[in-house]
Amino acid sequence: MRDMIPNASILTNFQLHSCLPKLMAETLLFSLAESLIGKLANRAVEEASSALGVYGELKQMKATMTLIKGVLLDAEQKMSQSSALSEWLRQIKHVFSDAEDIVDDFECEALRKHVVNDYGSCSRKVRRLFSSSNPLVYRLRMAHQIKDIRERLEKVAADRNLFGLQIIDQDTRVVRVREMTHSHVNPSNVIGREHDKQKIIKLLLHDVHHESLSVVPIVGMGGLGKTTLAKLVFSDTSIQECFPLKMWVCVSNGFQLRNVLVNILNSAPNPTKEKFKNFDTEQLQNELRNKLQSQKFLLVLDDVWNEDRARWDELKEIIDVGVEGSKILVTTRSHSVAAMMRTKFSNSYLLECLSQEHSFSLFVKSAFEDGEENKHPELLEIGKEIVKKCGGLPLAVRTLGSSLFSRVDKKEWESIRDNEIWNLTQNEKGILPALKLSYDQLPSYLKPCFASFSLFSEGTNIYGSRITRLWEALGFLPAPKECESMIDVSRQFLHELWSRSFLSDYIDVGGDCLFKLHNLVSDLSVYIAKGEFEIIDPHNLNISEYAQHLTFIENNMPGRVLLPTGLRTVYCPYGTNSEAFLKTLVTKCKNLRVLNLFSSEFESLPRRIGKLKHLRYLSLSECENLKGLPDSVCKLQNLQTLRVNGCKRLKKLPNGIRNLISLRHLDITTRQPDFPEKEIASLTSLETLYVNCCDNVESLFKDVQLSNLKILNLSKCGGLKSVSFHGIRNLEVLMISKCAKLELSMGLNSQIPDSRFKFILLDDLPQLVTLPKWLQGSLNTLHSLWIVDCINLEEVPEWLSTMICLELLSIENCPKLLSLPHNMHHLQHLRIVGCPELCKRLQPEVGQDWHKILHIKQVSLLDEKKKTNFQNNTIKS
């Protein structure tokens, strides 16, 4: 296609950089521009800039940014046609990032003044801690930086006229969300695979003579639905009856023996709750062989890439314990892997593409509400042509169909059908054209969120709270509307990405969620984020000078690379032991927003960490050597997330934690007995609080108000005896686990009026004999109640039947519980596991309490001793 630049003389302005690789991250600019313009209109920024005499300069900046923003959407669509346009967008990205640092600096100044005004009058220490070093120097420095940015903005704004760009002020792309479903594969949502399912079941049920362990590989290209098919097989009743022990492990790129053994053990029943990650390899082998040798088993190894026969033989030797009829089901893209793993008398199953008929059925199911497709015959005809281009790949069909969900503009459908990206073969970039098209259809506000997925290795289980706190810290989430919290906003963003079929294996776990990314979706996120978001591994130690967000996948790597000064994110999921690296971060990377040092080996942090005034996310989770935090941490007024959970040697929290006025999420482990709950109560933005392994704390929240707290998680607090919920009435999610001395009914025999619990988990609470009466205050809100390992629970009170919103009740390993209440008419899902007497009374047709649950849509009863399972999905009232 002809280059868009009108003449060669203009092109020379960009010649120096035209040979640089195009960064897909340039497509994230519109969202950044909107965010930045919004910040410039913030009252706190206006007041801070007026005080410094630079308000007029910022107003000019805002006007210039608005001019640039007007053509960004068109420029992003056309950047592939012109290297000069791509370079222009790169320049905008740099100046916008620098401008964001300036604006954030004003926000920091406003927050600093807020802390001094609130606490400075009564504390000389606070005034000293937060005093600006030299107001005159600060004013001159800011004025100089603003002038520089304004000039750069005016230059790139003038250049916009060179490219013939159209003004598109608003991004009209929206996500029509559909109702969330449960995590397990629903057979009715899988189209065209019943024949494949039955064939594989036949292979698994066929006993191979002379082989105690046989392997059945499912082979096919990415996006065909191998994992989905394996899940259908795994949950089939005939498989459940044939294999008493079933295990599922996602292997992906890592085939390290120890990791695979740990994952297999974690997927098997673990009544003693062993922590296998602390075992050495010899212990793991013995534990696994002992578990396998007594029963016929099915092991699924999902997404295998390893072609090293020695590694496979080593694993196979361990798990082949001589139980005849045991099977391993493997999913892989590689025929070489399949040939290496399959046993002498077993065959691989080659999974084919979906037929056109099945592909179209899946597309219609994804793009329309049930029955709505008949109202749009023209769209159906265009849809048939789109489906042909998807090549029978279910992932492509479903994702593209989801991106068109409830969109009835014929031109939108035609633009998908006629897009030039279909001319790109997947092998050119490893990117599926249909997925790239689905990404292109995302609203601009979701694109940075999608790009951040590139920071996570393939096959990683991603907690929703972790990724959304990252989005929050990086400014990807808008401010909540009235009566909304940031938790509500983040859930909405996740829901929208799920609605577009970008999230797989989605599991709702009450106050949080867990999901994975299909490998092809992960590849797309890496492609989109190239140059701005990077994973650093032993094969990739070169960091782009434009990189802003880094993940280090080995703990010895951070000290071996040269860090760009413009870094916003440093994520070390496996920790680091390099103190030099940490010192470099706090002295040179002053614009850091996110610092995750999970499981690092430091005993303390440098005091200069308080200089990272832009820092919004600090995670020191599982830093077991950490003994203390410097008080300078409390200078971080921008900090939104502080995680020190699992820091078992941490003597106390830093002094002045009330100064963290932006804190929304706090995860704590500490040895101090005098829990600083009053200081925590002064954190008026706090929405989530996790208190973990605080063994010296005996009571919580007796005389405090936590008016905005939405999620409370108390776990492994061995000395905790009482908790008051009267001051936290807006709490929606409550999770309490492994608190051996906690008496939930103590002093709370009356209800808490107008409480708003929606999800409650009570786990391993030996003092719990009956449910506390204060739960009745959530009569109109509670929808999920999980009770696990409460060995002394004797009663579920009759008043539970009055909870009109309660839809899910799960009770696990409560052996003393003998009956359920009558008249639980609103209950939709009931799950009873490891309650032998209760299961006996509820047995279909014959149990004496069967009538109590006859009306419930979905019932799952599992008696661990008898290993019987009853699924009741078709019961009618």
Helices and strands as residue ranges (DSSP letters): H 8-11, G 12-14, G 24-28, H 29-40, H 43-51, H 55-78, G 79-81, H 83-119, G 120-122, H 124-130, H 135-159, G 160-163, G 187-189, H 194-205, E 213-219, H 226-234, H 237-242, E 245-252, H 257-267, G 276-278, H 281-292, E 297-304, H 309-319, E 326-332, H 335-341, E 349-350, H 356-367, G 372-375, H 377-389, H 394-403, H 410-417, G 420-423, H 426-429, H 433-440, G 444-446, H 447-451, G 452-455, E 462-463, H 464-473, H 486-499, E 504-508, E 513-516, H 519-529, E 533-536, E 549-552, G 558-560, E 569-571, H 579-588, E 594-596, G 607-611, E 617-619, G 631-635, E 641-644, G 657-659, E 665-668, H 677-681, E 688-692, E 699-700, E 711-715, E 722-723, E 733-737, E 759-763, G 773-778, E 784-788, G 798-802, E 808-812, E 829-833, H 836-841, G 850-853, E 858-863, E 868-872
